[in-house]
Amino acid sequence: MTQPFAVPRSRAGQTHESLRADIQAAVEPLLYGDSRAGYAVRARLESEFAASLGAKHAVAVHSGTLALFLALRACGLGAGDEVISVGNSDISTTGAIHQCGARAVLCDVLADDYTMDTQQVEALITGRTRALLPVDLHGHPANVKALREIADRHDLRIIEDAALATGAHDHGLPVGAFADIAMFSFAPYKPLGSAGNGAMLVTNDATLAERLRLLTGYGAGDALEGRQDYVAEGYNAPLDPLQAALLLVKLPHLEAWTARRRQIVAALEAGLAGTAAQTPRFRSESIPTFRSYCIRVPQQEKVHLGLRAAGIESVIHYAPPVHRYSVYAEAFSTRAPLPVTDRLAEEIVNLPVTPELSDDEVGLMIEVTRGLL
Ligand SMILES: Cc1ncc(COP(=O)(O)O)c(C=O)c1O
């Protein structure tokens, strides 16, 4: 068996241990109680999550990947439509666009915070463009307020991929506030992680919320005393209630964990000052969270492997960018150049950031990274 990392990307097990009694109390009724209890738990998570963002509606679904697909479907996206997104994301983002029949058009990103370059979006809009799909990569808010102005001018929807950004704020509001629908993933390595898969779709639009519910729940209409009716062809996509129960226990701690993530990053930033590492820069209105600390370094491979050899779980995430994947050899053959996206992919390494890390472990990361640089 390979040795576990001394400084891992996640220590969720340690956090779950500290919440053991609460988790057991939350999960047991689902296993041993009324078989309808799961619906109530999921509904409670939806309302508490929406309240935590000041949003009107939230729909809990099985995964972020599926959630993006459902969001695009709820917005009526399909064959012949174009969606402007970015190349430095998970394949889930472009995959969801293509799986609903639309085509992804990639926009370059900013070298400062790695998010969609809003200045370049309008040049990519065609008569077929129907939506923008910015990504809050690593927890860095994309400037969705600026995108909202563009979207309103061109009658476009915005679906924000906030998979990695639960807990982040922008322009004085939680991320997602300027989008038609925002998606937050609960996969284990995300800022608010479950023990399996999960995601939340959040919207202030009652019609979109209703469509999302229909698509998530088989397309079923109102229950008729033991009978069934379907008003749409939907999917079986709701969040597993066991994950919902776990997330309900964890949600009240999110703010403290986000603060600790920011504290770790502040220490890393200060500790790496004066080295060849370039750390991300943020707009003054942007208050990111950090799923990891994505820095730019010369000799990416040397630094990445050196960190791992020293027991620090460095990852190179969202590189290569999606347009370099074999599956997309044809899909993006006519794309515009993406020089910043391509350059970042050759420079980034992600240092672990998880709230359980001690100051000593953060110090070790600084020492090892400085040594490698
Ligand atoms: C930016 C981004 N979008 C979407 C997803 C998909 O989320 P999930 O793993 O919940 O399907 C991920 C997962 O890593 C992601 O990083």
The ligand as an SDF file (V2000), in Angstrom:
LIG
                    3D

 16 16  0  0  0  0  0  0  0  0999 V2000
  -15.4610   22.8970  -11.6460 C   0  0  0  0  0  0  0  0  0  0  0  0
  -16.2600   21.6400  -11.4880 C   0  0  0  0  0  0  0  0  0  0  0  0
  -17.4740   21.5620  -12.0390 N   0  0  0  0  0  0  0  0  0  0  0  0
  -18.2320   20.4580  -11.9220 C   0  0  0  0  0  0  0  0  0  0  0  0
  -17.7930   19.3670  -11.2250 C   0  0  0  0  0  0  0  0  0  0  0  0
  -18.6550   18.1540  -11.1230 C   0  0  0  0  0  0  0  0  0  0  0  0
  -19.1080   17.9290   -9.8190 O   0  0  0  0  0  0  0  0  0  0  0  0
  -19.4090   16.4600   -9.2930 P   0  0  0  0  0  0  0  0  0  0  0  0
  -18.1230   15.8000   -8.9520 O   0  0  0  0  0  0  0  0  0  0  0  0
  -20.2720   16.6990   -8.0830 O   0  0  0  0  0  0  0  0  0  0  0  0
  -20.1670   15.7320  -10.3650 O   0  0  0  0  0  0  0  0  0  0  0  0
  -16.5210   19.3980  -10.6370 C   0  0  0  0  0  0  0  0  0  0  0  0
  -15.9980   18.2200   -9.9050 C   0  0  0  0  0  0  0  0  0  0  0  0
  -14.8410   18.1050   -9.6030 O   0  0  0  0  0  0  0  0  0  0  0  0
  -15.7420   20.5570  -10.7670 C   0  0  0  0  0  0  0  0  0  0  0  0
  -14.5210   20.6360  -10.2290 O   0  0  0  0  0  0  0  0  0  0  0  0
  1  2  1  0
  2  3  1  0
  2 15  2  0
  3  4  2  0
  4  5  1  0
  5  6  1  0
  5 12  2  0
  6  7  1  0
  7  8  1  0
  8  9  2  0
  8 10  1  0
  8 11  1  0
 12 13  1  0
 12 15  1  0
 13 14  2  0
 15 16  1  0
M  END
$$$$
